[in-house]
Amino acid sequence: MDLPGRTSEFSGRIRDERTDGVDGLHFRSIESGTGREVRVRDHLGTSRRMLMFGSNNYLGLATHPRVIQAVQDAVGRYGVGAGGPPILNGHGPLYRQLEERLAAHEGKEAALVFSSGYSANVGLMSALPGPRDIVFYDDEIHASTLDGLKMGRIEARPFPHNDAARLDALITAAKETFQDVFVAVEGVYSMSGTVARLDRIGEVTLRHGATLVVDEAHGTGVTGPGGAGTVAMFDAGDAATVVMGTFSKSFGVSGGFVAADADVVDYLRYFARSYVFSTAPSTAICAAVLAGLDVLEDEPEIHARLMDVCGYLAEGLRARGFEASGVTAVFSLPVGPGTDVRAAAHDFNRRGLFLNHVEAPAVPTSQQRFRVSLTADHTRDDIDRLLEAVDEVWAVHVPSRAGTAAVKSAV
């Protein structure tokens, strides 16, 4: 394999696209706090304010005064780094408090904190299923789950998105061959914004005695009563044996966790390689998430504001022929074949709106889309501006709205 040749060819193409502006949107730099409005410097060095519709900072906690103060206090007392893996010397008092709070928040006996959400899924999925087990995963599952399964060399097969009947049949056929059955889903699917049907899937896994793993990365802080998550939304705590989550969405920082029975957490503490061989998150990160949990409990109006703008955008999208549930903060706007999605993205950019576009080859051409993320700091006026831009951009760049669907309703 001509590795240097392959990499230099790719790098040269990217440099050319960056220079002529074709791919410049991938090289924008955020030069302010990640709020509803941000200062953005583009690939040409131009800096301006833009409305942010591409951030996972759903509750605005990344810039919340209580969170910032908690981080400053923690840095002043403990410094900026943990100094080692948690299993050795990186497990401090705030780390322990955070694990206890997360376990209580998810209704589980114990929790384990990882350096990222990606490493939490990789560690979980590579360590927990065994060589005689099988994992069935929703075919829209996150890459981190798939990478964990590959790393652990686990027998794994997909099932159609949210198809509980097909999952039921797969488990029935597999039970005689495999020792234990695991099912992996996301509470909110990060690309489409759809919600896992935990009422139906949970019933199937409980009936078969399967272990249900729910990735709440985009659900925590958003779905369910007071932002308690998708498991709480469907009252599926008994079915969801293991809950995984991140700090990089609603909590506005970085890191991840797994919550489950104490014996599961003890096992992962010693066998999840991404936990054992990674430096622990800094005490400042732990302080930020602890403060975020306090804010989530003490200031319910933040979640209420988020749900208001999510519902308002969903209503506007439905009026334009899209499907939208409004129960999550992620909205997917497919453009369909025949659309120059980069040209459309540049059009949004010129209008001062920061949206993330997903194009081929990351997805098939027929599945190219824009992904819109809302935060509690957005206003209805912001949503009106976005919807007006969608009308204008679609009129110019999208050949036909027929067949497009934003967020498929999950409830």
C-alpha positions in Angstrom: 0.0 0.0 0.0 1.4 3.4 -1.0 0.4 5.1 2.2 2.3 8.4 1.7 0.9 8.7 -1.8 -2.6 8.1 -0.7 -2.4 10.6 2.1 -0.7 13.3 0.1 -3.2 13.0 -2.7 -6.1 13.4 -0.3 -4.4 16.3 1.5 -3.7 18.1 -1.7 -7.3 17.9 -2.7 -8.5 19.2 0.6 -6.0 22.1 0.4 -7.3 23.0 -3.0 -10.9 23.0 -1.9 -10.0 25.0 1.2 -8.3 27.6 -1.0 -11.1 28.0 -3.6 -13.9 28.0 -1.0 -15.6 24.8 -2.2 -15.1 23.1 1.1 -14.4 26.1 3.2 -17.3 25.5 5.6 -15.5 22.5 7.1 -12.7 24.9 8.3 -14.7 27.5 10.1 -13.4 28.4 13.6 -15.6 29.3 16.5 -14.0 32.3 18.3 -16.5 32.8 21.1 -18.5 30.9 23.7 -20.8 28.3 22.1 -24.1 30.1 22.6 -27.0 30.9 20.3 -24.9 33.5 18.6 -21.2 32.9 17.9 -18.2 34.6 16.3 -17.0 32.6 13.4 -13.8 33.0 11.4 -14.0 31.3 8.0 -11.2 29.8 5.8 -10.4 33.2 4.3 -9.9 34.8 7.7 -13.1 36.8 7.8 -14.7 37.0 11.2 -18.4 37.7 11.9 -21.3 36.9 14.2 -23.6 34.1 13.2 -26.7 32.4 14.6 -25.6 28.9 15.8 -27.8 26.0 14.7 -25.1 23.4 14.8 -24.2 23.0 18.4 -24.9 20.2 20.9 -25.0 22.6 23.8 -28.7 22.0 24.2 -29.3 23.6 27.6 -26.7 26.4 27.2 -24.7 25.0 30.1 -21.4 25.6 28.4 -21.7 29.3 29.2 -24.0 29.1 32.3 -22.6 31.3 35.1 -23.0 28.6 37.8 -21.1 26.1 35.6 -18.3 28.5 34.8 -17.9 29.4 38.5 -17.8 25.8 39.5 -15.0 25.2 37.0 -13.0 28.2 38.1 -13.3 27.0 41.8 -12.2 23.5 40.9 -9.2 24.7 38.8 -8.2 26.9 41.7 -8.3 24.1 44.2 -7.3 21.0 42.2 -5.5 22.3 39.1 -6.2 21.4 35.5 -5.4 17.7 35.1 -6.2 14.4 36.9 -2.7 13.1 36.6 -3.5 9.6 35.6 -6.1 6.9 34.9 -8.9 6.7 37.5 -8.0 3.1 38.4 -4.6 4.4 39.6 -4.3 8.0 40.8 -6.9 9.9 38.8 -10.0 9.2 41.0 -10.6 12.3 43.2 -13.4 13.5 45.4 -15.4 15.2 42.7 -15.0 12.2 40.4 -16.5 10.0 43.1 -19.3 12.5 43.7 -20.1 12.7 40.0 -20.4 8.9 39.7 -22.8 8.8 42.6 -24.9 11.7 41.1 -25.0 10.1 37.7 -26.1 6.8 39.1 -28.9 8.5 41.0 -29.9 10.5 38.0 -30.2 7.4 35.8 -31.9 5.3 38.6 -29.0 2.8 38.7 -26.8 1.4 41.5 -23.5 2.7 40.1 -21.9 4.7 37.4 -18.4 4.9 35.7 -17.0 8.1 34.2 -15.0 8.0 31.0 -12.8 10.6 29.3 -15.3 10.9 26.4 -18.6 9.5 25.2 -16.9 7.7 22.4 -14.6 5.9 24.8 -17.5 5.1 27.1 -19.3 3.2 24.2 -16.1 1.6 23.0 -15.2 0.4 26.5 -18.7 -0.8 27.2 -19.4 -2.7 23.9 -15.9 -4.2 23.7 -15.9 -5.5 27.3 -19.4 -6.5 28.4 -20.6 -8.9 25.7 -18.7 -12.2 25.7 -17.5 -14.6 22.9 -20.6 -16.7 23.2 -23.0 -13.7 23.1 -24.6 -11.7 20.3 -25.5 -8.0 20.0 -28.4 -6.8 17.9 -28.1 -3.1 17.2 -30.4 -0.5 15.5 -29.1 0.2 12.0 -28.8 3.9 12.9 -26.6 3.3 15.9 -23.6 5.6 16.5 -20.2 4.7 15.2 -18.7 4.4 18.7 -21.0 1.4 19.4 -19.9 -0.2 16.1 -16.2 0.5 16.8 -16.6 -1.1 20.3 -18.1 -4.2 18.8 -15.3 -4.5 16.2 -12.7 -4.0 18.9 -14.1 -6.7 21.0 -14.7 -9.0 18.0 -18.3 -9.4 19.2 -20.9 -11.2 17.1 -23.2 -8.4 16.1 -26.1 -7.9 13.6 -28.3 -4.9 12.8 -32.0 -4.7 12.8 -34.1 -2.2 10.9 -34.5 1.2 12.6 -37.0 1.0 15.5 -38.4 -2.2 14.2 -39.4 -4.1 17.4 -41.1 -6.9 15.5 -38.0 -7.7 13.5 -35.9 -7.5 16.7 -38.3 -10.0 18.3 -37.8 -12.4 15.5 -34.0 -12.1 15.5 -33.8 -12.7 19.2 -36.1 -15.7 19.0 -33.9 -17.2 16.3 -30.6 -16.5 18.2 -31.5 -17.7 21.7 -30.7 -21.4 20.9 -27.3 -20.5 19.5 -25.9 -17.8 21.8 -25.6 -17.6 25.5 -26.6 -14.0 26.2 -28.4 -11.5 23.9 -27.7 -7.8 24.0 -29.6 -5.0 22.2 -28.1 -1.6 21.6 -30.1 1.5 20.7 -29.9 5.3 21.0 -32.4 7.2 23.1 -32.2 9.9 20.4 -30.5 9.1 17.1 -27.9 11.7 16.4 -28.3 11.9 12.7 -32.1 11.7 12.2 -33.3 13.0 15.6 -35.7 10.1 15.9 -36.5 8.6 19.3 -36.0 5.0 20.2 -39.4 3.2 20.7 -38.3 2.0 24.2 -41.9 1.0 25.0 -41.9 -1.6 22.2 -38.2 -2.5 22.2 -38.2 -2.6 26.0 -41.1 -5.1 26.1 -39.3 -7.3 23.6 -36.0 -7.4 25.6 -37.8 -7.9 28.9 -39.8 -10.8 27.5 -36.6 -12.5 26.1 -34.4 -11.7 29.1 -32.0 -9.7 26.8 -29.7 -6.9 28.0 -30.9 -3.6 26.7 -28.2 -0.9 26.3 -29.5 2.6 25.7 -27.2 5.4 24.5 -28.6 8.6 26.0 -26.1 11.0 24.5 -28.7 13.2 22.8 -31.5 12.4 25.2 -30.1 13.4 28.6 -31.3 16.9 29.4 -33.7 17.0 26.5 -36.3 14.2 26.3 -38.5 13.0 29.1 -39.9 14.9 32.1 -37.6 17.7 33.0 -35.0 16.4 30.6 -34.6 13.1 32.5 -33.9 11.3 29.2 -35.6 8.9 26.8 -35.6 6.0 29.3 -37.6 8.1 31.7 -39.8 9.4 28.8 -41.0 5.8 28.2 -40.7 4.7 31.9 -38.4 2.0 30.6 -36.0 1.9 33.6 -36.6 -1.8 34.2 -35.9 -2.7 30.6 -32.8 -0.5 30.2 -30.2 -2.6 31.9 -27.3 -0.3 31.0 -27.5 3.4 30.2 -24.6 5.2 28.5 -24.3 9.0 28.2 -22.0 11.9 27.4 -21.1 15.2 28.9 -20.5 16.8 25.5 -24.2 17.5 24.7 -26.5 18.9 27.3 -23.7 19.4 29.9 -21.6 21.4 27.5 -18.2 19.9 28.3 -16.6 16.6 27.4 -16.6 13.1 28.8 -19.0 10.2 29.1 -20.4 7.6 31.5 -22.0 4.2 31.9 -24.7 3.6 34.6 -25.9 0.1 35.5 -26.0 -2.4 38.4 -23.0 -2.3 40.7 -21.6 -5.6 39.5 -21.7 -4.5 35.9 -19.8 -1.2 36.8 -17.3 -3.2 38.8 -16.6 -5.4 35.8 -16.2 -2.5 33.4 -13.9 -0.7 35.8 -11.3 -3.5 35.3 -12.1 -4.8 31.7 -13.1 -1.7 29.7 -9.8 -0.9 28.1 -10.7 2.7 27.2 -11.3 3.3 30.9 -8.3 1.5 32.3 -5.8 3.0 29.8 -7.1 6.6 29.6 -6.3 9.5 31.9 -9.4 10.5 33.9 -11.4 13.6 33.0 -10.0 16.7 34.8 -11.6 17.7 38.1 -12.8 20.8 36.3 -14.9 18.6 34.0 -16.4 16.8 37.0 -17.2 20.1 38.6 -18.9 21.4 35.4 -21.1 18.3 35.2 -22.0 18.4 38.9 -23.0 22.0 38.5 -24.9 21.2 35.4 -26.9 18.5 37.3 -27.7 21.1 39.9 -28.9 23.6 37.2 -31.0 20.9 35.6 -32.8 20.3 38.9 -32.9 23.9 40.2 -33.8 25.8 37.0 -36.5 23.7 35.2 -37.4 26.8 33.1 -34.3 26.1 31.0 -35.6 22.8 29.8 -39.0 24.4 29.3 -37.5 27.0 27.0 -35.8 24.3 25.0 -39.0 22.4 24.6 -40.8 25.6 23.5 -38.4 26.4 20.6 -38.3 22.7 19.6 -42.0 22.6 19.4 -42.1 25.9 17.5 -39.6 24.7 14.9 -41.4 21.4 14.5 -44.7 23.2 13.9 -43.0 25.4 11.3 -41.4 22.4 9.5 -44.7 20.5 9.5 -46.4 23.5 7.9 -43.8 23.3 5.1 -44.4 19.6 4.4 -41.8 18.1 6.6 -42.4 15.6 9.4 -41.2 16.8 12.8 -41.9 15.5 16.3 -40.5 18.4 18.4 -39.6 16.1 21.3 -35.8 16.3 20.6 -33.4 19.1 19.9 -32.1 17.5 16.7 -33.8 18.1 13.4 -32.8 16.5 10.1 -33.6 18.2 6.8 -33.0 15.8 3.9 -32.4 17.4 0.6 -32.7 14.3 -1.6 -30.9 13.5 -4.9 -30.1 16.2 -7.4 -29.2 18.8 -4.7 -25.8 20.5 -4.5 -25.7 20.4 -0.8 -22.5 22.3 -0.6 -24.0 25.2 -2.6 -27.0 25.2 -0.3 -24.7 25.1 2.8 -22.9 28.2 1.5 -26.2 29.9 1.0 -27.1 29.4 4.7 -23.6 30.6 5.6 -24.0 33.8 3.6 -27.3 34.4 5.5 -25.4 34.2 8.8 -26.8 30.9 9.8 -24.5 28.1 11.0 -25.9 24.7 10.0 -24.1 21.4 9.7 -24.5 19.7 6.4 -23.9 16.0 5.8 -22.9 15.0 2.3 -21.7 12.0 0.2 -19.6 10.0 0.7 -20.4 10.2 4.5 -23.9 9.2 3.5 -25.4 8.0 0.2 -26.4 10.9 -2.2 -30.0 10.1 -1.6 -29.5 10.7 2.2 -27.7 14.1 2.1 -29.1 16.5 4.6 -28.8 19.4 7.0 -28.9 18.8 10.7 -30.3 21.5 12.9 -29.7 21.6 16.6 -31.5 23.9 19.0 -30.6 25.2 22.4 -32.6 26.7 25.3 -31.1 30.1 24.4 -32.7 30.3 21.0 -35.8 32.4 20.6 -38.9 32.1 18.4 -37.5 35.1 16.4 -34.4 32.9 15.7 -36.6 30.1 14.6 -38.6 32.4 12.2 -35.3 33.6 10.7 -34.2 29.9 10.2 -37.6 28.9 8.6 -37.5 31.9 6.3 -34.0 30.8 5.2 -35.1 27.2 4.7 -37.9 28.5 2.3 -35.4 30.6 0.3 -32.6 28.0 0.2 -35.0 25.2 -0.7 -36.5 27.3 -3.5 -33.1 27.8 -5.1 -31.3 24.6 -4.4 -33.7 21.7 -3.7 -35.3 20.4 -6.9 -38.4 19.0 -5.1 -39.5 18.9 -1.5 -41.6 15.8 -2.3 -40.4 12.8 -0.3 -38.3 14.8 2.1 -38.8 14.3 5.8 -37.2 16.1 8.6 -37.5 14.3 11.9 -39.7 11.3 11.7 -42.2 11.3 14.5 -41.3 8.8 17.2 -44.4 9.2 19.4 
